[in-house]
Amino acid sequence: MSNLAIQRSGPLGPGMLPPGLEVDYGVIRQLPLFEGIPDEALVHAMSQGGIALRSLERDMFVLDPIGLAAGQPAPVVYVARGQVAAAVFNETDLQERRAAQIAHENATHEEREQESLIKPAPLARVALKNIALFMEGDLFNSAALSATHGQPIAFYTTAPSALIALDHRWIAELAVRHPMFEQRLRRALSVSRERLAWVSGVKQELLDFFVRQGVSVAGEVVRVRQLDLCIDCKLCEEACEERYGARRLTLGGYQLGMLDFIYTCRTCTDQRCIDPCAYDSIKYDTKKREVIINEATCTGCSACAQSCPYGAIDMVDVIDTHIGPGTGRVARARRIANKCDHCMAYGDQACVSACPTGSLIEVNPYNLFRERSPRMAHLARTGYDDELTRRDRREVLPVMPFTEGLAVRSGGLAKVKRGRYAPLLMWMVGIFVFLIALGEALLRVYAPTLSYQMMQIVADPDFKDQPLSGQLGQIKHHPPDSLFVWSGLVGAGLMAIAAIYPIFRRVGVFRWLASNTMWFDFQLMAGTVGPMFVALHSALRFDTWVSAAFWSMVSAAPAHRADGRDRSRARDPARQGPVGRDVAEPSARAVVADLPGHRPDPRNDRTARPALAARRRSPDAQGPGAARGPHDHHRAPPGRRAQGAAAASLLEESARPVHRDAHRLRRRPHLGLVVPCALVATSNA
């Protein structure tokens, strides 16, 4: 239909909508992007097919090269609800998933009832690379697929979405007639282009991880482990298992730089685990905002566990403890699903409270990745009524949290029973007492007349009348003076307390008195301040066997620690490389893997993930005689990952698919909204 035909068509009122468009009109009318457009003009555009609402389930293609070649229209798409991602696919995978989608859309009700309750792997995992993400309020041009070359790119939904399809000619017509609509489109275009301009190099890897690992569809918080703070004590897993009988989290999840996104429930916005359950044993509680499993009705069919692509649900055996008539001699185990519910029935989260170093925290995933600035998100929700100022043009997808760490020890957004100021108070008291003792010792050596012991000597009647030289002779600089004796006793006591720290974290009464973090901080303070008091006690003298033994121990400790680290790495080849990560290692084979016809990465297959994770955790994953190339990196032990290695691992990933990066750079300008000619002409006028 031409613009002239649009102008000559008679306007329709809201009551003259064709059958079936009333609901769509109610949804579109409430969107902030269309505020200011008269009802008659909006109804007329919808009746003529210029504006249409399309509701899609998760993992459905919005547009792909196959449909585009078959004549499928390629409109401008406004995301009213949900998420849409653009990704590079293998041609074989694209054809198979698209054929399955068409068969599902054309199936009858009876045929859909016969379909498996367990859905295939998410398209985010099947994709070779996720290159763009569009959320609520974003605009993108699906016709950009016609300008791409090489491997196919397709738009798909990562969550249940409501999309508004806008015909290019109707966009131009509405922009000419309604200047406010034109300004909103231009602001949306500016925000989208500026946001996508950031996505290159390392940030492209962050975006791909954000979409591929389901962080973009996670709830308000995700639990991460800070690898630079973790000491690999496993207390978090033990505390969870002690509280619930079976642990509900597993360390060693999807790692990116200095952060480990552990295997635990993220309370996804689309809840893939709920639909397959035929017994309604797993539901989403809207008040508590938590996915809850009813253990009484769970049959142990494992459909929910197989449907969760993030390894958050495990199947465990529960033994019936009921005894009496009718029960067998040996209790039969019953298999049920087990998942994290963020300890909603408790005042704290067991795993976070048990972490002694504060490594385990919960953060907001959107603030962590910051795929868009807060101002950009606000403009998208409000319909782009304001301009994006220079102050609001913040960097998106920051790299620093993943290369430098978060340095958060307070638990983040998690519920935790932990004193904030008690560790600081302990350190202040310990350092303050030591400084007083050190100051007194220094005064006795360099300014004896100003020391506290001199004041005591002057006040003593036995030494009051003696000359100054006699009084100075009474000042002691080493044991057996009480100052140095008590310094040795205090130091030895603190070192003994530091040595028995494992008792504090294993005996229940100590855990009732304070959290593991409190005892760990106390152990650090005792292990640091104690040797300082012992050093003051010995006055740095080596004329006794006690001081010689102490300083020998102090000097040998760093060498012993370094030797132990080297031996640990020699025993475990998986500890020799830099930071492990979920994306593939850069190597010559990576370029071959990107060529058409090559079998996709097995990590994209949800069913192969547990076996692959087991192989990566095994020190003999490559075989005893396998040769390792310079780029065959493995995971380093937690707490040993250097910041430089993390930065290098991220930077290496940006250079892996060289030819794909070149194609992506040529494609990026087409991902934004293509402004119609009429719109450009109007703005120039």
C-alpha positions, 0 to 999 in steps of 0.5 A: 500500500502506498502513502497515497492509498494510506491517506485516502483510506477512511479513518476508523473509530475504536468501535469499528475494529475488525474482530480479534483486534480489540485485545491487541488494540488495548495493549498497543494503546497503553504503550508509551511510544504511541502516546499522542497518536489519535485513536482513529489513526492507531485503529486505522493503522492496525486495521490496515496491517501497519501495526500488529501485535505478535505474542511469542513463546520463549525460544521462538524465531522472530525472523531468520534468513530462511523466512526472509528468503521465503517472502516473510515480511521484515518490519521494524519491531518494538519490544513491548514485553520480553527479550529478543536476541540476535545471534549467529547460528549454524545453518543446520541447527537453524534449519532444524529449529525453524522446522520444529517451530513451524511444526509446532505452530501448525500443530493441532491441539491434539498434536500439541498434547502429544509433544514432549514436556521437556523442551529442547535446549535454549536457542541462546545455547545453540547459537554460535555467538549472541551479538545483540540483545533488545529488551523492553522498549527497544526498537530494531530493524529485522530487515537488517538480516538481508544485509548480512553475509557469511553465517546466518543471523537470526532474531529469537526470543529469550523469554515470552515476549510481546512484539509490535511489528511496524511497517516501514511505510506506516512509520513514515506516515505516522512520523509525518503526521505526528511530530512527537512520534517522530522525535521518539523514534529518533531518540530510540534510534540514537539510544540503540545505536549508542548502546550497540556501538559499545558492543565490540571486542571483550564486551562482545564476549560479556554480552554473549555470556550474559545471554548464553548463560541465562543471566539476562532472564534471571531474577532480581539477584544471582549468586556468584563466587568471587574467585579472588576471595574464595579459599575453596573451603567448601563451607558454603556447600556443607552449611547448605547440606547441614540445613536441608539434608542435601546441598542445593548449590554446587561451586564451579559453575559458569566462570567469567573472569574473577566471578563464578556463577555457581549452579543454583536457582536464579528464579528465572523470569520465564521459569522453564522448570514449571511447565513440564511438571504434570503434578503441579509439584513445582510452582512460582509463588508470586508473593515470595517471588520464589519457585517452590517445590512441594515435596509431598506431591513430588513423584521424582519424575525429574522433568523439572531437573531436565528442563532447567538448563542451568543445573539448578535442580537435583534429584535426591533420595529421601528415606521415610523415617516413619515406623510402625505397623505396615512399614517394611524392615528397611525404609525405601528411599523416595526420589524428589526434586531439590533446589535452592529457595534462597532460605526463604523460611530462615532469617539468613542464607546458610551458604552466604553466612557460612562463607568465612571470607565473604566470597559468596555474594548475591548481586543484581545481574543487570547492575553487574553486566549493565547491558545499558545505562539506567538512564537508557532503561528509563527512557525505554520504559517511558517512551523516549520522552527525554533526550539522553544527555552527555552525563547519562552516556555511561559505559555499558558492559563494564569489564572491570568487575570481571578482571579486577573483582567486585571486592564485596565481603558483606554478602551483597543483596543476600540475607546474612547474619553478620556483624559489619563492625565487629571485625573492624573493632577487633582489628582496631583493638589489637593494633591499638594495644600493640601500638601502645606496647611498641610506643612504650618500648621505643620510648624506653630505648630512645627517650627513657625519661618520657616512658611510662616506666620512668614515671613509675620509677619516679613515683616509687619511694625507693628510687625517688631520691636517686640520681637520674643516672640511677633511675635510668639504670632501672629501665629494662629493654628486654625480658624479664621485664613485665612489658616484654613478658606480657607481650610474649604471653599475649602473642603466644595466646593469639597465635594459639587461637589462630592455630585452633581456628578449625575448631571454631568453624566446626563446633556448633556452640561457636557457630551459634556465638558468631558467624564463620566470617567473624571467626575467620576475621578473628583468626586473621587478626590473631594470626597477624597481631600475635607474631607482632607481639612475639616479635616485640617480646624478643626485641629482634634479638637472636641470643636465645633459642626461643627467639632463634626458633621463632624467627626461623619459623617466620622466615621458613613460612613463605618458602614453605607456602611457595613450595606447597603451591608449586607442588599442588600445581605439579600434582594437578595440571588443571591448576597450571593455567590462568582463569578458567572460563565457560567460553572456548579457549582461543586456538587454531581449531577455533577458527576451523570450528566457525566454518560452515558445516562444522559440528557445533560446540558440545557446550551448546548442548544442554544434555552434554553439559554435565559430562563436559563439566565432569571432564573439565574438573577431571585432572586427566581430562586430556589423558595421561599422555596428551600433549597440551598446546600453549593455549590449552588453558585449564582452571586455576585454583580459587584464590590463586587467580591473578588479576592480570591473568583474568584480563588476559583471558578476556582479551584473548577471547576477543581475538579468537574469531577474527573473521567473525569479528570482521563480519560483525563490524560490517553488520553492526550499523544494520542492527539499529532502526533504519530510518525511512526516507520520509522520516529523514526528509521531514527532519531535514526540512 
